[in-house]
Amino acid sequence: MSAIFEILAEQRIADAIRRGELDGLPGAGKPLEFDDDPFVSPEQRMVNRVLKNAGFTPPEVALRKEIAALPEGAQRSELKRKLAWVLLELGGKG
């Protein structure tokens, strides 16, 4: 039954796009930003949002961004090892 609703929804979205009803929406042409990680508890999401609003970036997030910006190589491998240690330390606390 849910497949029917999915097909209907997709069809209505396609019709709206064809008619131009979705043109000019805020953020059009920009990538979506997903702030909420579905694998994180609601309490942790709240803490993450407070920290983000305060301008704080956890070390593991900064390392992940740095790793993603690098091409494959020795420097990237070293940062991956450093990230693994940071995550191990975080897992040991609690």
PDB file of N, CA, C and O in Angstrom, chain B, residues numbered from 101:
ATOM      1  N   MET B 101       0.817  -1.194   0.000  1.00  0.00           N
ATOM      2  CA  MET B 101       0.000   0.000   0.000  1.00  0.00           C
ATOM      3  C   MET B 101       0.863   1.262   0.000  1.00  0.00           C
ATOM      4  O   MET B 101       0.518   2.246  -0.654  1.00  0.00           O
ATOM      5  N   SER B 102       1.996   1.243   0.736  1.00  0.00           N
ATOM      6  CA  SER B 102       2.836   2.440   0.795  1.00  0.00           C
ATOM      7  C   SER B 102       3.491   2.722  -0.553  1.00  0.00           C
ATOM      8  O   SER B 102       3.833   3.869  -0.840  1.00  0.00           O
ATOM      9  N   ALA B 103       3.672   1.692  -1.389  1.00  0.00           N
ATOM     10  CA  ALA B 103       4.252   1.906  -2.713  1.00  0.00           C
ATOM     11  C   ALA B 103       3.335   2.789  -3.559  1.00  0.00           C
ATOM     12  O   ALA B 103       3.812   3.609  -4.344  1.00  0.00           O
ATOM     13  N   ILE B 104       2.043   2.626  -3.405  1.00  0.00           N
ATOM     14  CA  ILE B 104       1.083   3.446  -4.145  1.00  0.00           C
ATOM     15  C   ILE B 104       1.238   4.917  -3.749  1.00  0.00           C
ATOM     16  O   ILE B 104       1.224   5.803  -4.604  1.00  0.00           O
ATOM     17  N   PHE B 105       1.385   5.165  -2.443  1.00  0.00           N
ATOM     18  CA  PHE B 105       1.547   6.545  -1.969  1.00  0.00           C
ATOM     19  C   PHE B 105       2.871   7.138  -2.447  1.00  0.00           C
ATOM     20  O   PHE B 105       2.942   8.320  -2.783  1.00  0.00           O
ATOM     21  N   GLU B 106       3.911   6.318  -2.476  1.00  0.00           N
ATOM     22  CA  GLU B 106       5.204   6.803  -2.970  1.00  0.00           C
ATOM     23  C   GLU B 106       5.113   7.188  -4.439  1.00  0.00           C
ATOM     24  O   GLU B 106       5.637   8.223  -4.850  1.00  0.00           O
ATOM     25  N   ILE B 107       4.448   6.352  -5.227  1.00  0.00           N
ATOM     26  CA  ILE B 107       4.285   6.644  -6.656  1.00  0.00           C
ATOM     27  C   ILE B 107       3.465   7.908  -6.840  1.00  0.00           C
ATOM     28  O   ILE B 107       3.813   8.759  -7.659  1.00  0.00           O
ATOM     29  N   LEU B 108       2.380   8.040  -6.088  1.00  0.00           N
ATOM     30  CA  LEU B 108       1.547   9.242  -6.173  1.00  0.00           C
ATOM     31  C   LEU B 108       2.321  10.494  -5.780  1.00  0.00           C
ATOM     32  O   LEU B 108       2.228  11.524  -6.448  1.00  0.00           O
ATOM     33  N   ALA B 109       3.078  10.403  -4.707  1.00  0.00           N
ATOM     34  CA  ALA B 109       3.868  11.547  -4.247  1.00  0.00           C
ATOM     35  C   ALA B 109       4.890  11.950  -5.300  1.00  0.00           C
ATOM     36  O   ALA B 109       5.033  13.134  -5.603  1.00  0.00           O
ATOM     37  N   GLU B 110       5.601  10.977  -5.860  1.00  0.00           N
ATOM     38  CA  GLU B 110       6.595  11.274  -6.892  1.00  0.00           C
ATOM     39  C   GLU B 110       5.943  11.912  -8.115  1.00  0.00           C
ATOM     40  O   GLU B 110       6.494  12.837  -8.711  1.00  0.00           O
ATOM     41  N   GLN B 111       4.769  11.411  -8.482  1.00  0.00           N
ATOM     42  CA  GLN B 111       4.052  11.951  -9.638  1.00  0.00           C
ATOM     43  C   GLN B 111       3.628  13.400  -9.380  1.00  0.00           C
ATOM     44  O   GLN B 111       3.762  14.252 -10.258  1.00  0.00           O
ATOM     45  N   ARG B 112       3.125  13.675  -8.195  1.00  0.00           N
ATOM     46  CA  ARG B 112       2.702  15.049  -7.875  1.00  0.00           C
ATOM     47  C   ARG B 112       3.890  15.997  -7.812  1.00  0.00           C
ATOM     48  O   ARG B 112       3.794  17.150  -8.232  1.00  0.00           O
ATOM     49  N   ILE B 113       4.994  15.516  -7.294  1.00  0.00           N
ATOM     50  CA  ILE B 113       6.204  16.356  -7.262  1.00  0.00           C
ATOM     51  C   ILE B 113       6.656  16.654  -8.681  1.00  0.00           C
ATOM     52  O   ILE B 113       6.975  17.799  -9.001  1.00  0.00           O
ATOM     53  N   ALA B 114       6.687  15.640  -9.536  1.00  0.00           N
ATOM     54  CA  ALA B 114       7.096  15.837 -10.931  1.00  0.00           C
ATOM     55  C   ALA B 114       6.166  16.819 -11.636  1.00  0.00           C
ATOM     56  O   ALA B 114       6.626  17.666 -12.401  1.00  0.00           O
ATOM     57  N   ASP B 115       4.868  16.712 -11.386  1.00  0.00           N
ATOM     58  CA  ASP B 115       3.902  17.652 -11.989  1.00  0.00           C
ATOM     59  C   ASP B 115       4.156  19.075 -11.501  1.00  0.00           C
ATOM     60  O   ASP B 115       4.118  20.014 -12.296  1.00  0.00           O
ATOM     61  N   ALA B 116       4.415  19.246 -10.211  1.00  0.00           N
ATOM     62  CA  ALA B 116       4.679  20.577  -9.652  1.00  0.00           C
ATOM     63  C   ALA B 116       5.953  21.166 -10.245  1.00  0.00           C
ATOM     64  O   ALA B 116       6.011  22.362 -10.528  1.00  0.00           O
ATOM     65  N   ILE B 117       6.972  20.335 -10.434  1.00  0.00           N
ATOM     66  CA  ILE B 117       8.220  20.811 -11.048  1.00  0.00           C
ATOM     67  C   ILE B 117       7.948  21.255 -12.478  1.00  0.00           C
ATOM     68  O   ILE B 117       8.410  22.314 -12.902  1.00  0.00           O
ATOM     69  N   ARG B 118       7.203  20.453 -13.216  1.00  0.00           N
ATOM     70  CA  ARG B 118       6.875  20.758 -14.613  1.00  0.00           C
ATOM     71  C   ARG B 118       6.106  22.083 -14.722  1.00  0.00           C
ATOM     72  O   ARG B 118       6.320  22.852 -15.659  1.00  0.00           O
ATOM     73  N   ARG B 119       5.222  22.341 -13.772  1.00  0.00           N
ATOM     74  CA  ARG B 119       4.445  23.587 -13.779  1.00  0.00           C
ATOM     75  C   ARG B 119       5.228  24.780 -13.225  1.00  0.00           C
ATOM     76  O   ARG B 119       4.765  25.918 -13.295  1.00  0.00           O
ATOM     77  N   GLY B 120       6.417  24.513 -12.672  1.00  0.00           N
ATOM     78  CA  GLY B 120       7.238  25.599 -12.143  1.00  0.00           C
ATOM     79  C   GLY B 120       6.856  26.041 -10.750  1.00  0.00           C
ATOM     80  O   GLY B 120       7.289  27.102 -10.298  1.00  0.00           O
ATOM     81  N   GLU B 121       6.049  25.247 -10.057  1.00  0.00           N
ATOM     82  CA  GLU B 121       5.596  25.632  -8.718  1.00  0.00           C
ATOM     83  C   GLU B 121       6.697  25.554  -7.671  1.00  0.00           C
ATOM     84  O   GLU B 121       6.557  26.112  -6.582  1.00  0.00           O
ATOM     85  N   LEU B 122       7.775  24.875  -7.984  1.00  0.00           N
ATOM     86  CA  LEU B 122       8.861  24.745  -7.008  1.00  0.00           C
ATOM     87  C   LEU B 122      10.045  25.647  -7.354  1.00  0.00           C
ATOM     88  O   LEU B 122      11.079  25.597  -6.689  1.00  0.00           O
ATOM     89  N   ASP B 123       9.896  26.468  -8.389  1.00  0.00           N
ATOM     90  CA  ASP B 123      10.961  27.393  -8.768  1.00  0.00           C
ATOM     91  C   ASP B 123      11.065  28.526  -7.753  1.00  0.00           C
ATOM     92  O   ASP B 123      10.052  28.978  -7.220  1.00  0.00           O
ATOM     93  N   GLY B 124      12.259  28.975  -7.490  1.00  0.00           N
ATOM     94  CA  GLY B 124      12.468  30.129  -6.628  1.00  0.00           C
ATOM     95  C   GLY B 124      12.306  29.865  -5.141  1.00  0.00           C
ATOM     96  O   GLY B 124      12.172  30.809  -4.363  1.00  0.00           O
ATOM     97  N   LEU B 125      12.316  28.618  -4.732  1.00  0.00           N
ATOM     98  CA  LEU B 125      12.223  28.328  -3.300  1.00  0.00           C
ATOM     99  C   LEU B 125      13.527  28.704  -2.605  1.00  0.00           C
ATOM    100  O   LEU B 125      14.586  28.646  -3.231  1.00  0.00           O
ATOM    101  N   PRO B 126      13.483  29.091  -1.320  1.00  0.00           N
ATOM    102  CA  PRO B 126      14.716  29.410  -0.604  1.00  0.00           C
ATOM    103  C   PRO B 126      15.666  28.207  -0.628  1.00  0.00           C
ATOM    104  O   PRO B 126      15.260  27.075  -0.364  1.00  0.00           O
ATOM    105  N   GLY B 127      16.921  28.472  -0.946  1.00  0.00           N
ATOM    106  CA  GLY B 127      17.918  27.407  -0.966  1.00  0.00           C
ATOM    107  C   GLY B 127      17.940  26.617  -2.255  1.00  0.00           C
ATOM    108  O   GLY B 127      18.645  25.611  -2.343  1.00  0.00           O
ATOM    109  N   ALA B 128      17.187  27.042  -3.262  1.00  0.00           N
ATOM    110  CA  ALA B 128      17.150  26.315  -4.532  1.00  0.00           C
ATOM    111  C   ALA B 128      18.550  26.255  -5.134  1.00  0.00           C
ATOM    112  O   ALA B 128      19.263  27.257  -5.172  1.00  0.00           O
ATOM    113  N   GLY B 129      18.930  25.083  -5.599  1.00  0.00           N
ATOM    114  CA  GLY B 129      20.235  24.896  -6.219  1.00  0.00           C
ATOM    115  C   GLY B 129      21.372  24.691  -5.240  1.00  0.00           C
ATOM    116  O   GLY B 129      22.515  24.500  -5.657  1.00  0.00           O
ATOM    117  N   LYS B 130      21.088  24.726  -3.956  1.00  0.00           N
ATOM    118  CA  LYS B 130      22.125  24.525  -2.934  1.00  0.00           C
ATOM    119  C   LYS B 130      21.964  23.134  -2.336  1.00  0.00           C
ATOM    120  O   LYS B 130      20.851  22.611  -2.270  1.00  0.00           O
ATOM    121  N   PRO B 131      23.068  22.529  -1.898  1.00  0.00           N
ATOM    122  CA  PRO B 131      22.957  21.204  -1.284  1.00  0.00           C
ATOM    123  C   PRO B 131      22.175  21.271   0.026  1.00  0.00           C
ATOM    124  O   PRO B 131      22.222  22.270   0.744  1.00  0.00           O
ATOM    125  N   LEU B 132      21.464  20.203   0.317  1.00  0.00           N
ATOM    126  CA  LEU B 132      20.727  20.130   1.571  1.00  0.00           C
ATOM    127  C   LEU B 132      21.701  19.953   2.727  1.00  0.00           C
ATOM    128  O   LEU B 132      22.718  19.272   2.597  1.00  0.00           O
ATOM    129  N   GLU B 133      21.384  20.563   3.839  1.00  0.00           N
ATOM    130  CA  GLU B 133      22.201  20.397   5.042  1.00  0.00           C
ATOM    131  C   GLU B 133      21.396  19.605   6.052  1.00  0.00           C
ATOM    132  O   GLU B 133      20.340  20.040   6.511  1.00  0.00           O
ATOM    133  N   PHE B 134      21.912  18.436   6.388  1.00  0.00           N
ATOM    134  CA  PHE B 134      21.248  17.597   7.370  1.00  0.00           C
ATOM    135  C   PHE B 134      21.966  17.763   8.696  1.00  0.00           C
ATOM    136  O   PHE B 134      23.069  17.249   8.883  1.00  0.00           O
ATOM    137  N   ASP B 135      21.340  18.482   9.611  1.00  0.00           N
ATOM    138  CA  ASP B 135      21.951  18.738  10.907  1.00  0.00           C
ATOM    139  C   ASP B 135      21.782  17.569  11.861  1.00  0.00           C
ATOM    140  O   ASP B 135      22.615  17.353  12.741  1.00  0.00           O
ATOM    141  N   ASP B 136      20.714  16.823  11.690  1.00  0.00           N
ATOM    142  CA  ASP B 136      20.413  15.758  12.634  1.00  0.00           C
ATOM    143  C   ASP B 136      20.882  14.409  12.105  1.00  0.00           C
ATOM    144  O   ASP B 136      20.474  13.976  11.028  1.00  0.00           O
ATOM    145  N   ASP B 137      21.735  13.759  12.868  1.00  0.00           N
ATOM    146  CA  ASP B 137      22.212  12.423  12.536  1.00  0.00           C
ATOM    147  C   ASP B 137      21.205  11.426  13.087  1.00  0.00           C
ATOM    148  O   ASP B 137      20.962  11.409  14.294  1.00  0.00           O
ATOM    149  N   PRO B 138      20.608  10.589  12.229  1.00  0.00           N
ATOM    150  CA  PRO B 138      19.574   9.669  12.716  1.00  0.00           C
ATOM    151  C   PRO B 138      20.100   8.606  13.674  1.00  0.00           C
ATOM    152  O   PRO B 138      19.312   7.948  14.353  1.00  0.00           O
ATOM    153  N   PHE B 139      21.409   8.429  13.740  1.00  0.00           N
ATOM    154  CA  PHE B 139      21.990   7.406  14.604  1.00  0.00           C
ATOM    155  C   PHE B 139      22.437   7.959  15.952  1.00  0.00           C
ATOM    156  O   PHE B 139      23.071   7.259  16.742  1.00  0.00           O
ATOM    157  N   VAL B 140      22.101   9.219  16.207  1.00  0.00           N
ATOM    158  CA  VAL B 140      22.480   9.871  17.456  1.00  0.00           C
ATOM    159  C   VAL B 140      21.209  10.081  18.286  1.00  0.00           C
ATOM    160  O   VAL B 140      20.154  10.428  17.754  1.00  0.00           O
ATOM    161  N   SER B 141      21.329   9.868  19.576  1.00  0.00           N
ATOM    162  CA  SER B 141      20.169  10.027  20.456  1.00  0.00           C
ATOM    163  C   SER B 141      19.690  11.479  20.447  1.00  0.00           C
ATOM    164  O   SER B 141      20.475  12.386  20.170  1.00  0.00           O
ATOM    165  N   PRO B 142      18.414  11.705  20.746  1.00  0.00           N
ATOM    166  CA  PRO B 142      17.896  13.079  20.792  1.00  0.00           C
ATOM    167  C   PRO B 142      18.674  13.966  21.769  1.00  0.00           C
ATOM    168  O   PRO B 142      18.879  15.152  21.511  1.00  0.00           O
ATOM    169  N   GLU B 143      19.099  13.388  22.876  1.00  0.00           N
ATOM    170  CA  GLU B 143      19.862  14.171  23.857  1.00  0.00           C
ATOM    171  C   GLU B 143      21.200  14.614  23.270  1.00  0.00           C
ATOM    172  O   GLU B 143      21.611  15.762  23.437  1.00  0.00           O
ATOM    173  N   GLN B 144      21.878  13.690  22.579  1.00  0.00           N
ATOM    174  CA  GLN B 144      23.176  14.029  21.981  1.00  0.00           C
ATOM    175  C   GLN B 144      22.997  15.042  20.854  1.00  0.00           C
ATOM    176  O   GLN B 144      23.842  15.918  20.673  1.00  0.00           O
ATOM    177  N   ARG B 145      21.904  14.931  20.092  1.00  0.00           N
ATOM    178  CA  ARG B 145      21.632  15.915  19.033  1.00  0.00           C
ATOM    179  C   ARG B 145      21.482  17.302  19.638  1.00  0.00           C
ATOM    180  O   ARG B 145      21.977  18.281  19.079  1.00  0.00           O
ATOM    181  N   MET B 146      20.793  17.395  20.790  1.00  0.00           N
ATOM    182  CA  MET B 146      20.607  18.682  21.446  1.00  0.00           C
ATOM    183  C   MET B 146      21.959  19.250  21.879  1.00  0.00           C
ATOM    184  O   MET B 146      22.240  20.430  21.671  1.00  0.00           O
ATOM    185  N   VAL B 147      22.784  18.410  22.476  1.00  0.00           N
ATOM    186  CA  VAL B 147      24.120  18.848  22.898  1.00  0.00           C
ATOM    187  C   VAL B 147      24.923  19.313  21.686  1.00  0.00           C
ATOM    188  O   VAL B 147      25.574  20.357  21.731  1.00  0.00           O
ATOM    189  N   ASN B 148      24.875  18.537  20.603  1.00  0.00           N
ATOM    190  CA  ASN B 148      25.608  18.906  19.390  1.00  0.00           C
ATOM    191  C   ASN B 148      25.145  20.251  18.846  1.00  0.00           C
ATOM    192  O   ASN B 148      25.962  21.063  18.412  1.00  0.00           O
ATOM    193  N   ARG B 149      23.835  20.488  18.868  1.00  0.00           N
ATOM    194  CA  ARG B 149      23.301  21.752  18.357  1.00  0.00           C
ATOM    195  C   ARG B 149      23.760  22.929  19.222  1.00  0.00           C
ATOM    196  O   ARG B 149      24.119  23.982  18.695  1.00  0.00           O
ATOM    197  N   VAL B 150      23.748  22.754  20.545  1.00  0.00           N
ATOM    198  CA  VAL B 150      24.202  23.820  21.450  1.00  0.00           C
ATOM    199  C   VAL B 150      25.675  24.131  21.190  1.00  0.00           C
ATOM    200  O   VAL B 150      26.066  25.295  21.106  1.00  0.00           O
ATOM    201  N   LEU B 151      26.481  23.087  21.063  1.00  0.00           N
ATOM    202  CA  LEU B 151      27.911  23.283  20.801  1.00  0.00           C
ATOM    203  C   LEU B 151      28.134  23.970  19.453  1.00  0.00           C
ATOM    204  O   LEU B 151      28.966  24.870  19.336  1.00  0.00           O
ATOM    205  N   LYS B 152      27.385  23.537  18.441  1.00  0.00           N
ATOM    206  CA  LYS B 152      27.525  24.136  17.111  1.00  0.00           C
ATOM    207  C   LYS B 152      27.153  25.615  17.150  1.00  0.00           C
ATOM    208  O   LYS B 152      27.854  26.450  16.580  1.00  0.00           O
ATOM    209  N   ASN B 153      26.043  25.938  17.827  1.00  0.00           N
ATOM    210  CA  ASN B 153      25.616  27.334  17.929  1.00  0.00           C
ATOM    211  C   ASN B 153      26.620  28.186  18.697  1.00  0.00           C
ATOM    212  O   ASN B 153      26.700  29.396  18.491  1.00  0.00           O
ATOM    213  N   ALA B 154      27.383  27.553  19.580  1.00  0.00           N
ATOM    214  CA  ALA B 154      28.410  28.276  20.342  1.00  0.00           C
ATOM    215  C   ALA B 154      29.722  28.384  19.571  1.00  0.00           C
ATOM    216  O   ALA B 154      30.681  28.987  20.051  1.00  0.00           O
ATOM    217  N   GLY B 155      29.761  27.796  18.371  1.00  0.00           N
ATOM    218  CA  GLY B 155      30.970  27.881  17.555  1.00  0.00           C
ATOM    219  C   GLY B 155      32.011  26.827  17.876  1.00  0.00           C
ATOM    220  O   GLY B 155      33.155  26.939  17.436  1.00  0.00           O
ATOM    221  N   PHE B 156      31.639  25.802  18.639  1.00  0.00           N
ATOM    222  CA  PHE B 156      32.584  24.751  19.016  1.00  0.00           C
ATOM    223  C   PHE B 156      32.531  23.615  17.996  1.00  0.00           C
ATOM    224  O   PHE B 156      31.453  23.155  17.620  1.00  0.00           O
ATOM    225  N   THR B 157      33.697  23.173  17.558  1.00  0.00           N
ATOM    226  CA  THR B 157      33.789  22.019  16.666  1.00  0.00           C
ATOM    227  C   THR B 157      34.549  20.926  17.390  1.00  0.00           C
ATOM    228  O   THR B 157      35.706  21.129  17.759  1.00  0.00           O
ATOM    229  N   PRO B 158      33.926  19.757  17.607  1.00  0.00           N
ATOM    230  CA  PRO B 158      34.632  18.657  18.263  1.00  0.00           C
ATOM    231  C   PRO B 158      35.844  18.224  17.434  1.00  0.00           C
ATOM    232  O   PRO B 158      35.818  18.314  16.206  1.00  0.00           O
ATOM    233  N   PRO B 159      36.902  17.757  18.096  1.00  0.00           N
ATOM    234  CA  PRO B 159      38.118  17.383  17.375  1.00  0.00           C
ATOM    235  C   PRO B 159      37.876  16.327  16.299  1.00  0.00           C
ATOM    236  O   PRO B 159      38.493  16.380  15.235  1.00  0.00           O
ATOM    237  N   GLU B 160      36.984  15.367  16.563  1.00  0.00           N
ATOM    238  CA  GLU B 160      36.765  14.322  15.563  1.00  0.00           C
ATOM    239  C   GLU B 160      36.106  14.870  14.302  1.00  0.00           C
ATOM    240  O   GLU B 160      36.367  14.380  13.203  1.00  0.00           O
ATOM    241  N   VAL B 161      35.254  15.883  14.450  1.00  0.00           N
ATOM    242  CA  VAL B 161      34.608  16.494  13.285  1.00  0.00           C
ATOM    243  C   VAL B 161      35.633  17.278  12.476  1.00  0.00           C
ATOM    244  O   VAL B 161      35.652  17.197  11.248  1.00  0.00           O
ATOM    245  N   ALA B 162      36.476  18.030  13.154  1.00  0.00           N
ATOM    246  CA  ALA B 162      37.517  18.791  12.468  1.00  0.00           C
ATOM    247  C   ALA B 162      38.458  17.852  11.714  1.00  0.00           C
ATOM    248  O   ALA B 162      38.851  18.139  10.583  1.00  0.00           O
ATOM    249  N   LEU B 163      38.820  16.728  12.342  1.00  0.00           N
ATOM    250  CA  LEU B 163      39.695  15.764  11.678  1.00  0.00           C
ATOM    251  C   LEU B 163      39.016  15.140  10.462  1.00  0.00           C
ATOM    252  O   LEU B 163      39.651  14.967   9.421  1.00  0.00           O
ATOM    253  N   ARG B 164      37.743  14.804  10.581  1.00  0.00           N
ATOM    254  CA  ARG B 164      37.022  14.217   9.441  1.00  0.00           C
ATOM    255  C   ARG B 164      36.991  15.184   8.258  1.00  0.00           C
ATOM    256  O   ARG B 164      37.158  14.765   7.112  1.00  0.00           O
ATOM    257  N   LYS B 165      36.779  16.468   8.526  1.00  0.00           N
ATOM    258  CA  LYS B 165      36.758  17.466   7.453  1.00  0.00           C
ATOM    259  C   LYS B 165      38.132  17.590   6.813  1.00  0.00           C
ATOM    260  O   LYS B 165      38.253  17.687   5.591  1.00  0.00           O
ATOM    261  N   GLU B 166      39.164  17.585   7.647  1.00  0.00           N
ATOM    262  CA  GLU B 166      40.527  17.693   7.146  1.00  0.00           C
ATOM    263  C   GLU B 166      40.884  16.484   6.281  1.00  0.00           C
ATOM    264  O   GLU B 166      41.511  16.633   5.232  1.00  0.00           O
ATOM    265  N   ILE B 167      40.490  15.295   6.717  1.00  0.00           N
ATOM    266  CA  ILE B 167      40.755  14.067   5.958  1.00  0.00           C
ATOM    267  C   ILE B 167      40.032  14.106   4.614  1.00  0.00           C
ATOM    268  O   ILE B 167      40.607  13.742   3.588  1.00  0.00           O
ATOM    269  N   ALA B 168      38.779  14.543   4.615  1.00  0.00           N
ATOM    270  CA  ALA B 168      37.985  14.576   3.387  1.00  0.00           C
ATOM    271  C   ALA B 168      38.583  15.519   2.348  1.00  0.00           C
ATOM    272  O   ALA B 168      38.411  15.309   1.147  1.00  0.00           O
ATOM    273  N   ALA B 169      39.287  16.560   2.806  1.00  0.00           N
ATOM    274  CA  ALA B 169      39.855  17.545   1.893  1.00  0.00           C
ATOM    275  C   ALA B 169      41.168  17.088   1.273  1.00  0.00           C
ATOM    276  O   ALA B 169      41.647  17.702   0.320  1.00  0.00           O
ATOM    277  N   LEU B 170      41.753  16.023   1.798  1.00  0.00           N
ATOM    278  CA  LEU B 170      43.058  15.568   1.312  1.00  0.00           C
ATOM    279  C   LEU B 170      42.921  14.452   0.284  1.00  0.00           C
ATOM    280  O   LEU B 170      42.005  13.634   0.363  1.00  0.00           O
ATOM    281  N   PRO B 171      43.854  14.422  -0.700  1.00  0.00           N
ATOM    282  CA  PRO B 171      43.882  13.262  -1.600  1.00  0.00           C
ATOM    283  C   PRO B 171      44.461  12.058  -0.854  1.00  0.00           C
ATOM    284  O   PRO B 171      45.088  12.213   0.194  1.00  0.00           O
ATOM    285  N   GLU B 172      44.246  10.862  -1.401  1.00  0.00           N
ATOM    286  CA  GLU B 172      44.816   9.662  -0.776  1.00  0.00           C
ATOM    287  C   GLU B 172      46.331   9.815  -0.697  1.00  0.00           C
ATOM    288  O   GLU B 172      46.967  10.352  -1.604  1.00  0.00           O
ATOM    289  N   GLY B 173      46.886   9.338   0.393  1.00  0.00           N
ATOM    290  CA  GLY B 173      48.330   9.409   0.543  1.00  0.00           C
ATOM    291  C   GLY B 173      48.724   9.244   1.991  1.00  0.00           C
ATOM    292  O   GLY B 173      47.900   8.948   2.855  1.00  0.00           O
ATOM    293  N   ALA B 174      50.011   9.443   2.235  1.00  0.00           N
ATOM    294  CA  ALA B 174      50.557   9.230   3.577  1.00  0.00           C
ATOM    295  C   ALA B 174      49.953  10.186   4.591  1.00  0.00           C
ATOM    296  O   ALA B 174      49.646   9.787   5.715  1.00  0.00           O
ATOM    297  N   GLN B 175      49.778  11.453   4.205  1.00  0.00           N
ATOM    298  CA  GLN B 175      49.237  12.436   5.148  1.00  0.00           C
ATOM    299  C   GLN B 175      47.798  12.075   5.534  1.00  0.00           C
ATOM    300  O   GLN B 175      47.409  12.203   6.695  1.00  0.00           O
ATOM    301  N   ARG B 176      47.025  11.629   4.560  1.00  0.00           N
ATOM    302  CA  ARG B 176      45.637  11.243   4.842  1.00  0.00           C
ATOM    303  C   ARG B 176      45.606  10.002   5.741  1.00  0.00           C
ATOM    304  O   ARG B 176      44.793   9.920   6.662  1.00  0.00           O
ATOM    305  N   SER B 177      46.482   9.052   5.473  1.00  0.00           N
ATOM    306  CA  SER B 177      46.546   7.841   6.303  1.00  0.00           C
ATOM    307  C   SER B 177      46.917   8.179   7.741  1.00  0.00           C
ATOM    308  O   SER B 177      46.374   7.599   8.681  1.00  0.00           O
ATOM    309  N   GLU B 178      47.841   9.115   7.908  1.00  0.00           N
ATOM    310  CA  GLU B 178      48.243   9.520   9.258  1.00  0.00           C
ATOM    311  C   GLU B 178      47.080  10.182   9.994  1.00  0.00           C
ATOM    312  O   GLU B 178      46.870   9.924  11.179  1.00  0.00           O
ATOM    313  N   LEU B 179      46.327  11.030   9.302  1.00  0.00           N
ATOM    314  CA  LEU B 179      45.177  11.677   9.934  1.00  0.00           C
ATOM    315  C   LEU B 179      44.091  10.658  10.284  1.00  0.00           C
ATOM    316  O   LEU B 179      43.402  10.809  11.293  1.00  0.00           O
ATOM    317  N   LYS B 180      43.938   9.629   9.459  1.00  0.00           N
ATOM    318  CA  LYS B 180      42.963   8.578   9.776  1.00  0.00           C
ATOM    319  C   LYS B 180      43.361   7.843  11.051  1.00  0.00           C
ATOM    320  O   LYS B 180      42.504   7.501  11.866  1.00  0.00           O
ATOM    321  N   ARG B 181      44.666   7.598  11.226  1.00  0.00           N
ATOM    322  CA  ARG B 181      45.137   6.959  12.463  1.00  0.00           C
ATOM    323  C   ARG B 181      44.884   7.873  13.661  1.00  0.00           C
ATOM    324  O   ARG B 181      44.466   7.413  14.724  1.00  0.00           O
ATOM    325  N   LYS B 182      45.137   9.158  13.484  1.00  0.00           N
ATOM    326  CA  LYS B 182      44.902  10.118  14.564  1.00  0.00           C
ATOM    327  C   LYS B 182      43.417  10.155  14.928  1.00  0.00           C
ATOM    328  O   LYS B 182      43.072  10.206  16.108  1.00  0.00           O
ATOM    329  N   LEU B 183      42.534  10.129  13.920  1.00  0.00           N
ATOM    330  CA  LEU B 183      41.094  10.117  14.155  1.00  0.00           C
ATOM    331  C   LEU B 183      40.691   8.860  14.921  1.00  0.00           C
ATOM    332  O   LEU B 183      39.861   8.925  15.828  1.00  0.00           O
ATOM    333  N   ALA B 184      41.272   7.720  14.560  1.00  0.00           N
ATOM    334  CA  ALA B 184      40.950   6.475  15.264  1.00  0.00           C
ATOM    335  C   ALA B 184      41.304   6.588  16.742  1.00  0.00           C
ATOM    336  O   ALA B 184      40.555   6.108  17.593  1.00  0.00           O
ATOM    337  N   TRP B 185      42.437   7.216  17.061  1.00  0.00           N
ATOM    338  CA  TRP B 185      42.826   7.385  18.463  1.00  0.00           C
ATOM    339  C   TRP B 185      41.874   8.324  19.192  1.00  0.00           C
ATOM    340  O   TRP B 185      41.498   8.075  20.337  1.00  0.00           O
ATOM    341  N   VAL B 186      41.489   9.404  18.521  1.00  0.00           N
ATOM    342  CA  VAL B 186      40.548  10.348  19.140  1.00  0.00           C
ATOM    343  C   VAL B 186      39.235   9.644  19.449  1.00  0.00           C
ATOM    344  O   VAL B 186      38.673   9.815  20.530  1.00  0.00           O
ATOM    345  N   LEU B 187      38.745   8.849  18.496  1.00  0.00           N
ATOM    346  CA  LEU B 187      37.491   8.133  18.712  1.00  0.00           C
ATOM    347  C   LEU B 187      37.626   7.087  19.809  1.00  0.00           C
ATOM    348  O   LEU B 187      36.684   6.863  20.568  1.00  0.00           O
ATOM    349  N   LEU B 188      38.787   6.446  19.900  1.00  0.00           N
ATOM    350  CA  LEU B 188      39.023   5.486  20.981  1.00  0.00           C
ATOM    351  C   LEU B 188      38.991   6.180  22.340  1.00  0.00           C
ATOM    352  O   LEU B 188      38.416   5.662  23.298  1.00  0.00           O
ATOM    353  N   GLU B 189      39.609   7.349  22.416  1.00  0.00           N
ATOM    354  CA  GLU B 189      39.606   8.107  23.670  1.00  0.00           C
ATOM    355  C   GLU B 189      38.189   8.505  24.042  1.00  0.00           C
ATOM    356  O   GLU B 189      37.801   8.405  25.206  1.00  0.00           O
ATOM    357  N   LEU B 190      37.412   8.958  23.061  1.00  0.00           N
ATOM    358  CA  LEU B 190      36.033   9.365  23.345  1.00  0.00           C
ATOM    359  C   LEU B 190      35.190   8.170  23.793  1.00  0.00           C
ATOM    360  O   LEU B 190      34.353   8.293  24.687  1.00  0.00           O
ATOM    361  N   GLY B 191      35.415   7.029  23.175  1.00  0.00           N
ATOM    362  CA  GLY B 191      34.671   5.825  23.550  1.00  0.00           C
ATOM    363  C   GLY B 191      35.018   5.338  24.931  1.00  0.00           C
ATOM    364  O   GLY B 191      34.191   4.711  25.594  1.00  0.00           O
ATOM    365  N   GLY B 192      36.227   5.614  25.379  1.00  0.00           N
ATOM    366  CA  GLY B 192      36.663   5.164  26.705  1.00  0.00           C
ATOM    367  C   GLY B 192      36.140   6.041  27.816  1.00  0.00           C
ATOM    368  O   GLY B 192      36.129   5.637  28.979  1.00  0.00           O
ATOM    369  N   LYS B 193      35.697   7.262  27.465  1.00  0.00           N
ATOM    370  CA  LYS B 193      35.157   8.179  28.471  1.00  0.00           C
ATOM    371  C   LYS B 193      33.677   7.938  28.611  1.00  0.00           C
ATOM    372  O   LYS B 193      32.956   7.948  27.613  1.00  0.00           O
ATOM    373  N   GLY B 194      33.221   7.729  29.776  1.00  0.00           N
ATOM    374  CA  GLY B 194      31.767   7.591  29.903  1.00  0.00           C
ATOM    375  C   GLY B 194      31.438   6.516  30.789  1.00  0.00           C
ATOM    376  O   GLY B 194      30.260   6.247  31.021  1.00  0.00           O
TER     377      GLY B 194
END
